[in-house]
Structure formats: structure tokens, C-alpha cells
Amino acid sequence: MSKTILITGAAGFLGSHLCDRFIAQGFEVIGMDNFITGDHKNIKHLLAIPNFKLIEHDVTEFVNVQGHLDYILHFASPASPIDYLKIPIQTLKVGSLGTHNLLGLAKAKKARILIASTSEVYGDPLVHPQTEAYYGNVNTIGPRGVYDEAKRFQESITMAYHRFHGLETRIVRIFNTYGPRMRLNDGRVIPAFMGQALRGEDLTVFGDGTQTRSFCYVDDQIEGIYRLLFSDYAYPINIGNPHEISIKDFAEEIVKLTSTKQEIVYKPLPVDDPMQRQPDITLARKILNWEPKVSREDGMKKTFAYFKGLSKEELFKSEHKDFTNHIKR
Ligand SMILES: NC(=O)c1ccc[n+]([C@@H]2O[C@H](COP(=O)([O-])OP(=O)(O)OC[C@H]3O[C@@H](n4cnc5c(N)ncnc54)[C@H](O)[C@@H]3O)[C@@H](O)[C@H]2O)c1
């Protein structure tokens, strides 16, 4: 009999790629989403597939699913700074109440649960690169604290369910991941640069551009998550690409890739924007026998091809998410 997996955040960037992967592996996939930052377009191709089912639901409310479940992947959460600054309370709720609801469901169904944590748990790190043993440097009351602290709480409650109830849990600390189906206007640097290039605007670098990032292509990320789910490792594990680049150099790469004639312009750095981010993936190499395979050059080409395929209307919409319908007051 095929296994059943519930994927929350299924209409989002990573959730939709996870749905594709588990459908391809022959699983019965139940996608759950309230579409607050997700898009129907990301899962449209799955709706006609018999072993895919979509449930529209807000996971901060009680979650009930009929029948048995073997696995749960909890990926529902606003994930880009633009989103979680606009919907800070929903962000805190989905990481805390939402995670609690899903852990309860996992316990009731005797399912294994993997939760999506983030490199943001390291805050503006004082240790470089970041190993899983580093406890982080987070400003609890800064504007980004809503995301970082929700994710830190999420890790704590997950470990508590593991220790107290003996639940089978997995925690992935995801570092910047990119690829097709990212939202053009979600404020993350790759869609931001590519959108600006396609619209014929200057590329905006915040700060002096010496801050560094490392970008993991989505196929590599999904493979890491897949391996972690089927491993027997219950502690947090970093999945990301350790190849680091300064934002300034990255902007220059994008200028070359897109052949834009525009300039790179500099604006003040936002509050609590981390200066450095680089995963130490020693543990993932050892435990999951995993490391990223897709070069930045190839990944960026595929991502740019996706953005080039967007309609003019999508390209010029300033922000296509209206959160108001999704917010319960
Ligand atoms: N993309 C990255 O680089 C990255 C990095 C670190 C962590 N993550 C984590 O991975 C997960 C997915 O991120 P993403 O980039 O795909 O973001 P995304 O915004 O594309 O997807 C998140 C999905 O969750 C849904 N959602 C949000 N709140 C919900 C709720 N209360 N109930 C039901 N559905 C809800 C949204 O509608 C959306 O479809 C998040 O938990 C995020 O924190 C992503």
C-alpha cells in the first residue's frame, strides 16, 4: 500500500516542489494551505492527479485529516521578510500554534513529522560558518524577531514532543533556497534582482553590498529534506549551499546573466539584516550523505528562465499578495 504524506504550505515555493517529489515517488499526497502567501498556480498541475488532494485550511486552527497518515511535512509559514513584516502575528501563530496542532496530529496518527526551520534561528551570527551547535544571535524584539523566534519556539516544541511523547521528529534548518515558483515581489534578493532586470530597472543593493549570502538550488534542497525525512536523525540539521558570495558580486553576476543595461544602485541596509550567512554542512554530508550538486550558474539560468516566462502583467504587478482576506481578527 502506498504511504500517505501531509504537506502544509503546499501552494508555496518549497511546499509545491515537495508535493511534486512525493507524487513522483508514488506517495498519496495531501497538500494543505490557506494561500496567505502561496499561489494556486504552483499546484495547478497536481489537481488532476488522483493521488493528490488539496485541503484549504489555516493550520493555526485545529487540524483534522481523515484516514491514516505516515508522514507530515510542516512547511506552512510566511518565509520572506516582506511577508512576515506585513503579517507578524500570523507568522508567530503558524510557527507556534500551527506547529503545536501538527505535532498533535502526528501524535494521534503515529506519523513521523519533519518541520521546516531556518538559518534565521542563528540571527545575525557571530560564528561563521554556522554549525548546528551554534545557539544564535537573535534580536527578540526587532521586526524580524517574529519569524526567528517563531522558528526557535517551533524547534523547542518539536524536541519536547520528541522527548516527552517519543514522537518521531525531524528538523531541517533551511538556508536561502531559490528556483522556479519563487514570488517575484517577495523581497528576496534573487527574484528582486531578476525582476528589476526584466523590467529594465536598476538593481538595488542594500548596504554597501559586502554582506554575503549562499544560495541553494531548490532541487538540492528537496533532496536534502527527502533524505532527512527517511534518516533516523532527530536533531536539527543544516541544508544549504556553503558557496558564499557578496551581494555586490552577485548583483554583477545577475547583470551578466540577464544582459541588463541598467546600473547597480545602493540603498540603506534594513534593520537586523544579517551580514553573513553560510551553512556548515558537515553534518548533512555525514548523516545524509548529501551535498548540493547544482552550480549557481546552472541554477540561476533555470530560475531566470522561469521568471522570463511570466506574463507582462505578473512582471509589472508591484505586489500581488493581498493578505486581508486570509486574516482572522
Ligand atoms: N525558501 C527559503 O529559502 C526558506 C529558507 C528557510 C526556511 N524556509 C521555510 O520553508 C517553508 C516554506 O517556505 P517558502 O519559501 O516555500 O515560502 P512560501 O511563502 O512560498 O510558502 C509558504 C506557504 O505556507 C502557506 N501558509 C502560511 N501560513 C499558513 C497557515 N497558517 N495555514 C496554512 N498555510 C499557510 C502559504 O500560503 C504558502 O503557500 C517555511 O516554513 C519557511 O520558513 C524557507
The ligand as an ORCA input file, in Angstrom:
! r2SCAN-3c Opt
* xyz 0 1
  N      12.673     29.491      0.793
  C      13.662     29.562      1.653
  O      14.789     29.934      1.283
  C      13.464     29.168      3.096
  C      14.533     29.357      3.989
  C      14.357     28.986      5.311
  C      13.182     28.408      5.739
  N      12.161     28.245      4.852
  C      10.918     27.662      5.385
  O      10.320     26.799      4.431
  C       8.907     26.908      4.475
  C       8.367     27.246      3.099
  O       8.934     28.468      2.644
  P       8.656     29.000      1.167
  O       9.850     29.735      0.738
  O       8.143     27.907      0.349
  O       7.521     30.090      1.479
  P       6.139     30.352      0.720
  O       5.579     31.627      1.277
  O       6.316     30.244     -0.742
  O       5.255     29.128      1.206
  C       4.645     29.074      2.452
  C       3.256     28.508      2.278
  O       2.626     28.382      3.555
  C       1.282     28.808      3.466
  N       0.833     29.226      4.799
  C       1.306     30.240      5.555
  N       0.618     30.315      6.704
  C      -0.284     29.298      6.692
  C      -1.281     28.852      7.601
  N      -1.484     29.471      8.773
  N      -2.033     27.762      7.262
  C      -1.846     27.129      6.077
  N      -0.934     27.523      5.168
  C      -0.152     28.599      5.468
  C       1.323     29.946      2.448
  O       0.082     30.247      1.875
  C       2.337     29.411      1.438
  O       1.713     28.659      0.426
  C       8.582     27.963      5.538
  O       8.283     27.328      6.752
  C       9.872     28.735      5.656
  O      10.017     29.302      6.933
  C      12.268     28.628      3.543
*
